[in-house]
Amino acid sequence: MAYFTTATSLGGVESLVEHRKSVEGKNSATSNNLLRISVGIEHIDDLIADWESALAINN
């Protein structure tokens, strides 16, 4: 189960990730490797496992 959700608003109680350059568009001056992370109220072990799973898929 994925706990982090892609979002443009970081104001909820759930864990969210925003890739700012995608939101701003291709002409953005924001670095392509910048992620904004908002950690919510989920259990920390679940959040860590979610990141480990995501990083394993992309390596």
Protein Blocks (a to p, Z undefined) as FASTA:
>chain_A
ZZbdcdfbfkbfbdcdddfklmnopkbcbdfkbccddddfbdfklmmmmmmmmmmmmZZ
